[in-house]
Amino acid sequence: MSLPSIDCIYVTEELVRELKNGNPSFKLSEPVPMLRFLYELCWTLVRGELPFQKCKAALESVEFVDGLSREELGSCLADIVTQMAQDIAMPGEYRSRLTKLAKWMADSALVPLRLFQERCEEEFLWEAEMIKIKAQDLKNKEVRVNTRLLYQQTKFNLLREESEGYAKL
């Protein structure tokens, strides 16, 4: 089973070759759309065509059309990894590379761990070692907390209410 072919418009073979060679002065000639570039870059990393450590060099070699703040970059990367993690047909080797990529992004402070914890499924977080509690235990805890929040009853002291209420008039 193979991944659907992704037409890489911006992360081309030339860019991958230059990044592998470690050419620090290589820059893409024109600005690119951020989301598309990050999506292509993530797939290139998951397919194993580029080591994770070259990710930062790739980001430095490009200028984005839509302006870029560090927070927006991290948020977009977290969204892309979350979407990729939901693909249940992904082959095992790609899946393990994706979990390693997510862990590397969190460890290298490219994406704040909090963003992955907000957006990813519990199983993926457990696989990527981003949570210490097992996925099923976390789901059970979440259900308990939600149930407590929704169904907690407010208790009234009816004896005190009576003496202070309408009967006192």
Buried (B, 14 or more C-beta within 10 A) or exposed (E): EEBEEEEBEBBEEEBBEBBEEEEEEBEBEEEBEBEBBBBBBBBBBBBEBBEBEBBEBBBEBBBBEEEBEEEEBBBBBBBBBBEBBEEEEBEEEBBBBBBBBBBBBBEEEBBBBEBBBEBBEBBBBBBBEBBEEEBEEBBEEEEEEEEEEEEEEEEEEEEEEEEEEEEEE
